[in-house]
Amino acid sequence: MKHSYNKIHYDWLYRPTGDPFADVGGFALKEFSKRYPDLDILEIIMKATDIYVDRWGGKINPFFLNSKITQPAFSLERKKEETKKYFLGLITEEVPGQLGICRITGEKTKLYPAGRDNTVLSGSGTLVNFHHTFQEGIMLSKEIIIRYHFLPLGCELLLGKVAVIHSNNSEITELFASGCCSRNLSAIGSNHSDGILKSQARSAGTALFRFAGQVVTNTKKNIDEESSQYTISLYHFTNFGASPDVQIYVLPFEIFTFYRIIQSNDTLKKQWNEFTSRYYGNSEYKKAVYNEVERVYIYNDKNSSIKIQGDDFKFWRNTIYERLINGQSIVPHLLRYIREHELSWDLIKLYELNIRKMKKETLSKIEQMAEYILASNNEHGIKKAIKKLDGVKSSFDLRRFVLRDIVAKYYNEENNEAIVTIEDYAEYLFPDTNSWQETRDVLLISIYQKMHERKMHVETELSEDDELNEEN
């Protein structure tokens, strides 16, 4: 970009601020300006304006209300003329500004009022008492207002609303914004773009996890090594009309770390993908059934049968992803799956330690008890133990099973050391912080996992309670 204007702080056109919309807009501008190294900032602004007006017909209403571009009373040419006039006034500071601290950059500079016409979700300027000290709007630097102009190029349209993905790591945010901008420009170049880029995802949860997969694949190694520090958030919003709205979906650092480790290990990745594949759903194919042999969803209607491949259904709504984002347990789902299919104990440990915060001593003791149940019983005894655990209805029932079927039995075999000490019992198996249901389910998971390792198969029946627990 040519630096033709000496009143622009060019560094602040791209520098991360922590504001999701300003950051994505800045990174979109950075990607967009790579195509036009010989143009100055005003010319680049007008290149983006040409796209909004000529290619998209001014349809950026989800971002800006009654802006120069979305104003229905303006002709196409006037939309561009008014936009150029406005930004030229800002860039040259011919429009009078007020010296102060920018609400986003924190820098002392000339400030200009911003409202719903040139920023998103910033409040109304028509109500004199809406903003601080009766200001006309939120007071921002011209560099931030310029960044907002490029926001539509760095976003996706998800289920009718705009999706902005932001992270406390700027490289991750830039990956999203530059990727959207590149796909937009590619579609425009091939005459396949008539509006904001549309996401393939059918839910916010799926969109977050699909993007997390891109982060694992495309970012530098240092992000992988330090990913425990990073979160990824999706802002799902509209600034349109009288009902602006935003919903925020967060992929916490615990889940991102868990997902990164799984996707970086071929065995765990394969098992995880096979597990989650059973939990996709789409309102257009309500009766579609997953075929685990072909790894496709099969939808039968009156006249035909349709096979939906993984590259398509992976963008559907997914129950497992939504439960993870909402902080709900997936242990019942893992238990149901491992009754018939193999899962690595490493995957279970990753989930319990990173996300459920189960103590490593608890997991170790559960694994030891599962090993003892298998080693000390024949097939009939193992089946009986599983049936008892499936029938546990309370913490009392589980305590009774541990004491009678494990502790007492182990003692009667005259072993030298206790399999469960008082500390194990009080601190790790039944502390106040743990759910007895989760302890029981993880014990069952460990039993089935070890049976898979031994190539053992014991016929058991899934109780109605287990089916109910999975649904809730």
C-alpha positions as CSV (number, residue, x, y, z in Angstrom):
1,M,0.0,0.0,0.0
2,K,1.2,3.5,-0.9
3,H,1.5,5.8,2.1
4,S,0.1,8.9,0.3
5,Y,-1.5,10.5,3.4
6,N,0.6,11.7,6.3
7,K,-2.2,11.9,8.8
8,I,-2.9,8.1,8.8
9,H,-1.2,5.9,11.5
10,Y,-0.7,3.0,9.1
11,D,0.3,0.6,11.8
12,W,-3.1,1.0,13.4
13,L,-4.8,-0.2,10.3
14,Y,-3.7,-3.8,11.2
15,R,-2.5,-3.9,14.8
16,P,-4.5,-6.3,17.0
17,T,-6.7,-4.4,19.5
18,G,-8.8,-7.2,21.3
19,D,-12.0,-5.9,19.7
20,P,-13.2,-8.8,17.5
21,F,-14.8,-6.7,14.8
22,A,-11.9,-4.2,14.5
23,D,-9.4,-7.0,14.4
24,V,-11.2,-9.0,11.7
25,G,-11.7,-5.9,9.7
26,G,-8.0,-5.0,10.0
27,F,-6.8,-8.4,8.9
28,A,-9.3,-8.4,6.0
29,L,-7.9,-5.0,4.9
30,K,-4.4,-6.5,5.2
31,E,-5.3,-9.4,3.0
32,F,-7.2,-7.2,0.5
33,S,-4.4,-4.6,0.2
34,K,-2.0,-7.3,-0.9
35,R,-3.8,-7.4,-4.2
36,Y,-3.2,-3.6,-4.7
37,P,0.3,-2.7,-3.6
38,D,0.4,0.4,-5.8
39,L,-2.8,1.9,-4.5
40,D,-3.2,4.2,-1.5
41,I,-5.6,3.7,1.4
42,L,-8.5,5.8,-0.2
43,E,-8.2,3.9,-3.5
44,I,-8.2,0.6,-1.6
45,I,-11.3,1.7,0.3
46,M,-13.0,2.5,-3.0
47,K,-12.0,-0.9,-4.4
48,A,-13.9,-2.6,-1.5
49,T,-16.8,-0.1,-2.0
50,D,-17.0,-1.2,-5.7
51,I,-17.5,-4.8,-4.5
52,Y,-20.2,-3.8,-2.0
53,V,-22.1,-1.6,-4.5
54,D,-21.5,-3.1,-7.9
55,R,-21.2,-6.8,-7.1
56,W,-23.3,-7.1,-3.9
57,G,-25.9,-4.4,-4.7
58,G,-25.2,-2.6,-1.5
59,K,-26.4,-5.7,0.6
60,I,-24.3,-5.2,3.7
61,N,-27.3,-4.4,5.9
62,P,-26.4,-7.0,8.6
63,F,-23.3,-4.8,9.3
64,F,-24.3,-1.2,8.8
65,L,-27.7,0.5,9.2
66,N,-28.4,3.4,6.9
67,S,-24.8,3.8,5.9
68,K,-23.7,5.6,2.7
69,I,-23.8,2.2,1.0
70,T,-27.0,0.7,2.5
71,Q,-29.0,3.9,2.2
72,P,-31.9,2.9,-0.1
73,A,-32.6,6.5,-1.2
74,F,-29.1,6.7,-2.9
75,S,-28.4,5.6,-6.4
76,L,-25.5,3.2,-7.0
77,E,-23.2,6.0,-8.1
78,R,-24.2,8.2,-5.2
79,K,-23.5,5.4,-2.7
80,K,-19.9,5.4,-4.0
81,E,-19.6,9.2,-4.2
82,E,-20.8,9.7,-0.6
83,T,-18.5,6.9,0.7
84,K,-15.5,8.5,-1.0
85,K,-16.4,11.9,0.3
86,Y,-16.8,10.6,3.9
87,F,-13.5,8.7,4.0
88,L,-11.5,11.4,2.3
89,G,-12.7,13.8,5.0
90,L,-11.5,11.4,7.7
91,I,-8.1,10.6,6.0
92,T,-7.2,14.3,5.4
93,E,-8.8,15.4,8.7
94,E,-10.9,17.9,6.8
95,V,-13.8,16.6,8.9
96,P,-13.2,18.1,12.4
97,G,-12.3,15.6,15.0
98,Q,-12.1,15.7,18.8
99,L,-8.8,15.0,20.5
100,G,-9.1,12.2,23.0
101,I,-8.6,8.5,23.7
102,C,-9.9,6.0,21.1
103,R,-12.3,3.6,22.8
104,I,-10.7,0.6,20.9
105,T,-7.0,1.4,20.4
106,G,-6.5,3.3,23.7
107,E,-4.4,5.8,21.8
108,K,-4.6,9.6,22.1
109,T,-5.6,10.9,18.7
110,K,-8.3,12.6,16.7
111,L,-11.7,10.9,17.4
112,Y,-14.8,10.7,15.3
113,P,-18.3,9.6,16.2
114,A,-19.3,6.1,15.2
115,G,-22.7,4.5,15.2
116,R,-24.6,1.7,13.6
117,D,-24.0,3.3,10.1
118,N,-20.2,2.7,10.2
119,T,-19.6,0.2,13.0
120,V,-21.5,-2.8,14.4
121,L,-23.5,-3.1,17.6
122,S,-22.3,0.3,18.8
123,G,-25.6,1.9,19.8
124,S,-27.8,4.6,18.6
125,G,-26.7,8.1,18.0
126,T,-30.3,9.5,17.9
127,L,-30.8,9.2,21.6
128,V,-28.8,12.0,23.2
129,N,-28.3,10.2,26.5
130,F,-27.2,6.8,25.0
131,H,-23.5,7.5,24.9
132,H,-21.1,9.0,27.5
133,T,-21.4,12.7,28.1
134,F,-24.1,13.1,25.4
135,Q,-21.6,12.2,22.7
136,E,-22.9,11.6,19.1
137,G,-21.6,8.1,19.2
138,I,-18.8,5.8,20.3
139,M,-15.6,7.9,19.7
140,L,-13.1,6.1,17.6
141,S,-10.0,6.9,15.6
142,K,-10.2,7.1,11.8
143,E,-8.0,4.0,11.5
144,I,-10.6,1.9,13.4
145,I,-13.5,3.3,11.3
146,I,-11.5,2.4,8.2
147,R,-11.0,-1.2,9.5
148,Y,-14.7,-1.6,10.0
149,H,-15.3,-0.8,6.4
150,F,-13.5,-4.1,5.4
151,L,-15.3,-6.2,8.0
152,P,-17.8,-7.6,5.4
153,L,-14.9,-9.1,3.4
154,G,-13.6,-11.0,6.5
155,C,-16.7,-12.7,7.7
156,E,-19.2,-15.4,6.8
157,L,-23.0,-15.5,6.7
158,L,-24.1,-18.4,9.0
159,L,-27.8,-19.2,9.2
160,G,-28.9,-15.7,8.2
161,K,-26.5,-13.9,10.6
162,V,-22.9,-12.7,10.4
163,A,-20.3,-15.0,11.9
164,V,-17.0,-13.4,13.2
165,I,-14.4,-15.7,14.7
166,H,-11.9,-14.2,17.0
167,S,-9.1,-15.5,19.3
168,N,-6.8,-14.1,22.0
169,N,-4.1,-15.2,19.6
170,S,-3.9,-12.8,16.7
171,E,-2.5,-15.4,14.3
172,I,-5.6,-17.5,14.7
173,T,-7.9,-14.4,14.1
174,E,-5.9,-13.5,11.0
175,L,-6.3,-17.1,9.7
176,F,-10.1,-16.7,9.8
177,A,-10.2,-13.1,8.4
178,S,-7.7,-13.6,5.6
179,G,-9.2,-16.9,4.7
180,C,-12.7,-15.4,4.3
181,C,-11.3,-12.4,2.4
182,S,-9.4,-14.7,0.0
183,R,-12.5,-16.9,-0.7
184,N,-14.6,-13.7,-1.2
185,L,-12.1,-12.4,-3.7
186,S,-11.8,-15.7,-5.5
187,A,-15.7,-15.9,-5.8
188,I,-15.8,-12.3,-7.1
189,G,-13.0,-13.0,-9.6
190,S,-15.0,-16.0,-11.0
191,N,-18.3,-14.0,-11.0
192,H,-19.8,-16.3,-8.3
193,S,-20.3,-13.7,-5.6
194,D,-23.5,-11.7,-5.1
195,G,-23.2,-11.0,-1.4
196,I,-21.5,-11.9,1.9
197,L,-19.6,-15.2,1.9
198,K,-22.0,-18.1,3.0
199,S,-20.7,-20.6,5.5
200,Q,-21.1,-24.3,4.8
201,A,-21.8,-25.0,8.5
202,R,-25.3,-25.5,9.7
203,S,-24.7,-24.5,13.3
204,A,-22.3,-22.3,15.3
205,G,-20.8,-25.3,17.1
206,T,-19.9,-27.0,13.9
207,A,-18.5,-23.8,12.5
208,L,-16.2,-23.4,15.5
209,F,-14.9,-27.0,15.4
210,R,-14.4,-26.9,11.6
211,F,-12.3,-23.8,12.0
212,A,-10.4,-25.3,15.0
213,G,-9.5,-28.1,12.5
214,Q,-8.1,-25.5,10.1
215,V,-6.1,-24.0,13.0
216,V,-4.5,-27.3,13.8
217,T,-3.7,-27.9,10.1
218,N,-2.5,-24.5,9.0
219,T,-0.9,-22.6,11.9
220,K,2.7,-22.6,13.1
221,K,4.1,-25.2,15.5
222,N,4.4,-22.7,18.4
223,I,0.6,-22.3,18.4
224,D,0.2,-26.0,18.9
225,E,2.8,-26.0,21.7
226,E,1.2,-23.1,23.5
227,S,-2.5,-23.7,22.6
228,S,-3.5,-24.2,26.3
229,Q,-3.4,-20.4,26.5
230,Y,-5.8,-19.8,23.6
231,T,-9.6,-19.6,23.2
232,I,-11.6,-19.2,20.0
233,S,-14.9,-17.3,20.0
234,L,-17.6,-17.0,17.4
235,Y,-19.7,-13.8,17.4
236,H,-23.0,-14.5,15.7
237,F,-24.8,-11.2,15.1
238,T,-26.9,-8.9,13.0
239,N,-26.9,-5.1,13.1
240,F,-30.0,-5.0,10.8
241,G,-33.1,-3.0,11.5
242,A,-34.7,-2.4,14.9
243,S,-33.5,-5.7,16.4
244,P,-29.7,-5.9,16.5
245,D,-28.6,-9.1,18.2
246,V,-25.4,-11.0,19.1
247,Q,-24.8,-14.5,20.5
248,I,-21.3,-15.5,21.5
249,Y,-20.1,-19.1,21.3
250,V,-16.8,-19.9,23.0
251,L,-14.4,-22.8,22.4
252,P,-12.5,-22.6,25.8
253,F,-8.8,-23.3,25.9
254,E,-9.4,-26.7,27.6
255,I,-11.5,-27.9,24.7
256,F,-9.2,-26.4,22.1
257,T,-6.2,-28.2,23.7
258,F,-8.2,-31.5,23.8
259,Y,-9.2,-31.2,20.2
260,R,-5.7,-30.1,19.0
261,I,-4.1,-33.2,20.6
262,I,-6.7,-35.5,19.1
263,Q,-6.4,-34.1,15.6
264,S,-2.6,-34.3,15.8
265,N,-2.6,-38.0,16.5
266,D,-3.7,-40.3,13.7
267,T,-5.2,-43.0,15.9
268,L,-7.1,-40.7,18.2
269,K,-8.2,-38.6,15.2
270,K,-9.7,-41.7,13.4
271,Q,-11.5,-42.9,16.6
272,W,-12.8,-39.4,17.4
273,N,-14.1,-38.8,13.9
274,E,-15.8,-42.2,13.8
275,F,-17.4,-41.5,17.3
276,T,-18.7,-38.0,16.4
277,S,-19.9,-39.1,12.9
278,R,-22.9,-40.8,14.6
279,Y,-24.1,-37.5,16.1
280,Y,-24.7,-35.3,13.0
281,G,-28.2,-34.1,12.1
282,N,-29.8,-32.0,9.5
283,S,-33.4,-30.7,9.4
284,E,-33.5,-31.4,5.7
285,Y,-32.7,-35.0,6.2
286,K,-34.4,-35.8,9.5
287,K,-34.6,-39.5,8.9
288,A,-31.1,-40.0,7.6
289,V,-29.3,-42.9,9.3
290,Y,-25.5,-43.3,9.7
291,N,-24.1,-46.4,8.0
292,E,-20.9,-47.2,9.9
293,V,-19.6,-49.6,7.2
294,E,-19.7,-47.1,4.4
295,R,-19.3,-44.1,6.7
296,V,-22.1,-42.2,5.1
297,Y,-25.6,-41.0,6.0
298,I,-28.3,-42.7,4.0
299,Y,-31.6,-40.9,3.5
300,N,-34.5,-42.8,2.0
301,D,-37.5,-41.0,0.6
302,K,-40.5,-42.4,-1.4
303,N,-38.6,-42.6,-4.7
304,S,-34.9,-42.9,-4.0
305,S,-32.1,-43.4,-1.6
306,I,-29.4,-40.7,-1.1
307,K,-25.9,-41.3,0.3
308,I,-24.5,-38.2,2.0
309,Q,-20.7,-38.3,2.2
310,G,-18.5,-37.1,5.0
311,D,-17.4,-33.9,3.1
312,D,-21.0,-32.9,3.2
313,F,-22.4,-34.1,6.5
314,K,-19.4,-32.8,8.5
315,F,-20.9,-29.3,8.3
316,W,-24.2,-30.4,9.8
317,R,-25.3,-29.7,13.4
318,N,-23.4,-32.1,15.8
319,T,-24.7,-33.1,19.2
320,I,-21.2,-33.8,20.6
321,Y,-19.8,-30.4,19.5
322,E,-22.7,-28.6,21.0
323,R,-22.5,-30.4,24.3
324,L,-18.8,-29.6,24.5
325,I,-19.4,-25.9,23.9
326,N,-22.2,-25.8,26.4
327,G,-20.2,-27.4,29.1
328,Q,-22.2,-30.6,29.1
329,S,-20.8,-34.1,29.6
330,I,-20.3,-36.5,26.7
331,V,-19.4,-39.4,29.0
332,P,-22.8,-41.2,28.5
333,H,-22.2,-41.0,24.7
334,L,-18.7,-42.4,25.1
335,L,-20.0,-45.2,27.2
336,R,-22.7,-46.2,24.7
337,Y,-20.2,-46.1,21.9
338,I,-17.4,-48.1,23.6
339,R,-19.9,-51.0,24.4
340,E,-19.6,-51.9,20.7
341,H,-16.5,-50.0,19.4
342,E,-12.9,-49.6,20.4
343,L,-11.8,-46.3,22.0
344,S,-8.3,-45.5,23.2
345,W,-7.9,-45.0,27.0
346,D,-5.7,-42.1,26.1
347,L,-8.7,-40.4,24.5
348,I,-10.8,-40.9,27.6
349,K,-8.0,-39.6,29.8
350,L,-7.5,-36.5,27.7
351,Y,-11.2,-35.7,27.9
352,E,-11.5,-36.4,31.7
353,L,-8.3,-34.6,32.7
354,N,-8.6,-31.6,30.4
355,I,-12.3,-30.9,30.2
356,R,-14.0,-32.7,33.1
357,K,-11.1,-32.0,35.5
358,M,-11.1,-35.4,37.0
359,K,-8.0,-36.0,39.1
360,K,-5.3,-38.3,37.5
361,E,-5.4,-40.3,40.8
362,T,-9.1,-41.0,40.3
363,L,-8.5,-42.2,36.7
364,S,-5.6,-44.3,37.8
365,K,-7.7,-45.9,40.6
366,I,-10.7,-46.5,38.2
367,E,-8.4,-48.2,35.7
368,Q,-6.9,-50.4,38.5
369,M,-10.4,-51.5,39.6
370,A,-11.4,-52.2,36.0
371,E,-8.3,-54.4,35.6
372,Y,-9.1,-56.3,38.8
373,I,-12.7,-56.9,37.7
374,L,-11.5,-58.5,34.5
375,A,-8.6,-60.4,36.1
376,S,-10.6,-61.9,39.0
377,N,-13.8,-63.0,37.1
378,N,-14.7,-65.3,34.3
379,E,-17.0,-64.2,31.5
380,H,-20.1,-64.8,33.6
381,G,-18.6,-62.8,36.5
382,I,-17.7,-59.9,34.2
383,K,-21.2,-59.9,32.8
384,K,-22.6,-59.9,36.3
385,A,-20.4,-56.9,37.4
386,I,-21.3,-54.9,34.3
387,K,-25.0,-55.6,35.0
388,K,-24.6,-54.4,38.6
389,L,-22.9,-51.2,37.5
390,D,-25.6,-50.6,34.9
391,G,-28.2,-51.0,37.6
392,V,-26.6,-48.5,40.0
393,K,-29.1,-45.8,40.8
394,S,-27.4,-43.8,43.5
395,S,-24.1,-43.0,45.2
396,F,-25.0,-45.5,47.9
397,D,-25.4,-48.3,45.3
398,L,-22.0,-47.4,43.7
399,R,-20.2,-47.3,47.1
400,R,-21.8,-50.6,48.0
401,F,-20.5,-52.2,44.7
402,V,-17.0,-50.9,45.3
403,L,-16.9,-52.1,48.9
404,R,-18.5,-55.5,48.3
405,D,-17.4,-56.5,44.8
406,I,-14.0,-55.0,44.8
407,V,-12.6,-54.1,48.2
408,A,-14.0,-57.1,50.2
409,K,-13.3,-59.6,47.4
410,Y,-9.7,-58.3,47.0
411,Y,-9.2,-58.6,50.8
412,N,-10.6,-62.1,51.0
413,E,-8.0,-63.2,48.4
414,E,-5.4,-62.3,51.0
415,N,-3.5,-59.7,48.9
416,N,-0.8,-57.8,50.7
417,E,-2.0,-54.3,50.0
418,A,-5.5,-52.8,49.9
419,I,-6.8,-52.1,46.4
420,V,-8.7,-49.0,47.7
421,T,-7.4,-47.1,50.7
422,I,-9.3,-44.7,52.8
423,E,-7.6,-41.9,51.0
424,D,-8.5,-43.4,47.6
425,Y,-12.1,-43.8,48.7
426,A,-12.6,-40.3,50.3
427,E,-10.4,-38.2,48.1
428,Y,-10.5,-39.7,44.7
429,L,-13.5,-42.1,44.2
430,F,-16.2,-40.2,46.2
431,P,-15.1,-36.6,46.8
432,D,-17.7,-33.9,47.1
433,T,-16.6,-32.5,43.8
434,N,-17.1,-35.6,41.7
435,S,-20.3,-36.9,40.2
436,W,-20.9,-40.6,41.2
437,Q,-22.6,-41.1,37.8
438,E,-19.4,-40.0,36.1
439,T,-17.3,-42.3,38.3
440,R,-19.5,-45.2,37.4
441,D,-19.6,-44.5,33.7
442,V,-15.8,-44.1,33.5
443,L,-15.4,-47.4,35.4
444,L,-17.6,-49.1,32.8
445,I,-15.7,-47.4,30.0
446,S,-12.5,-48.7,31.4
447,I,-13.9,-52.2,31.6
448,Y,-15.1,-52.2,28.0
449,Q,-11.8,-50.6,26.8
450,K,-9.8,-53.4,28.4
451,M,-12.2,-56.0,27.0
452,H,-11.6,-54.6,23.5
453,E,-7.8,-54.9,24.1
454,R,-8.3,-58.5,25.1
455,K,-10.6,-59.2,22.2
456,M,-13.3,-60.2,24.7
457,H,-17.0,-59.8,24.0
458,V,-19.7,-60.1,26.7
459,E,-23.3,-59.8,25.7
460,T,-24.9,-57.0,27.7
461,E,-28.1,-54.9,27.4
462,L,-28.2,-51.1,27.4
463,S,-30.6,-50.1,30.1
464,E,-33.4,-47.5,29.6
465,D,-31.7,-45.2,32.1
466,D,-28.5,-45.2,30.0
467,E,-30.4,-44.2,26.9
468,L,-32.1,-41.5,28.8
469,N,-28.8,-40.2,30.3
470,E,-27.4,-39.9,26.8
471,E,-30.3,-37.8,25.6
472,N,-30.2,-35.4,28.5
